[in-house]
């Protein structure tokens, strides 16, 4: 179940409507069961999804040809609906702003 879950998170990470509830529904298991399977990893399905979205955004912002695209477009394309939430979580994970990452590359 865990490997199917991780694969599904990677496949749907850019979909803003895809969250832990949708994940559990597609796997036909209760959300609580998913949480128990993630316990050995030290995270929750929601945290894994957030981290995969942040990694995708960081990769896109780091690409030289993506600078013109803009931080806002990257955030929305990576599954974030709320720009302030994206900035806050990005800074927490990487210690810098998304704009700084885009300018450096």
Residue, then its C-alpha position, 0 to 999 in steps of 0.5 A: x500500500x505504501x509504494x502505491x501511495x507514494x507513486x500516486x502522490x508523485x503522479x498527482x502532486x501538481x493537482x491542487x485538489x489532490x490531498x490526503x482525503x482524495x488519496x485515501x479515496x482513490x486507494x479505497x482505504x480510510x485516511x487513518x489507515x494511510x496515516x498508520x502506514x506513513x508512521x514508520x517514515x516519520x511523516x503524514x501523507x499530507x506532509x509527503x505531498x507538501x514536500x513533493x510539491x515544494x521539491x517540484x517548485x524548487x526544481x522548476x525555479x532552479x531551471x535556467x529557462x523557467x525564470x521568465x515564467x515567474x514564481x506565481x505561475x510555478x506555485x500554481x502549476x505545482x499544486x498550490x492554491x495559496x501563494x502566501x502558504x507557498x512562500x511560507x512553506x518554501x522558506x521553511x524548507x529551503x531557508x530562502x524565498x522562491x524568488x531568490x532561488x529563481x534569480x540565482x539560477 
